Amino acid sequence: MPRARQLRQHPGGRPLDRAKDAAILAAARASFFERGFAASTIEDIAARAGVSKVTIYKRWEDKDALFEATVKAEMAAMIAQLDDEPQGDGSLAQQLNAFGYVLLRFLFSPAHVALDRMLGRDLEQNPKLARRFFDAGPGHCRAQIAALLADTADRGEIEIDDPLLAAADLLSLWRGFLEKELAFGVITTVDDAMLRRRVERGTQGFLRMALPK
């Protein structure tokens, strides 16, 4: 699928002000998280960022593109948190546990749970936006894990038939039933200890299946 050009440049090729870009993305994040996609407007985002609508449209062609850029910024911020997460001996299990914990902490934070609930109807009514959200968010996450698993398989440390399917299996093991439990009020919050236990259990189960026999 063709991807919309997002970050633009001035006619001479001169990059736009990165500090202003960051301010717009921060304002967009605040608006999307508070109001959802449909209720957010470029006018509101521009006011929050202290810029004009024209300034935003010089950088992103429409609200869909700005939303996609916001999701990508969220993913980059999440990946950056891995630098602060201890990975022990650097084994595959430790790397997966670190990634899984950071991911689940990100996904099950109150702000992201609320955003997911608000986005349900918006994405259902806008298939193109849904695909862009998937590619920038969940799809990107799966690809990151698949790349790590593929590299490990190439070294003969694990046996998998399809890196993307294996990544999807691992993600399912990590997330388990948490989303349903939260949605139905069986649990109201998740803490770090719970997330770590679930991730470590999921990683152990996955590796039992993937390690060479």
Disulfide bonds with the S-S distance in Angstrom:
none
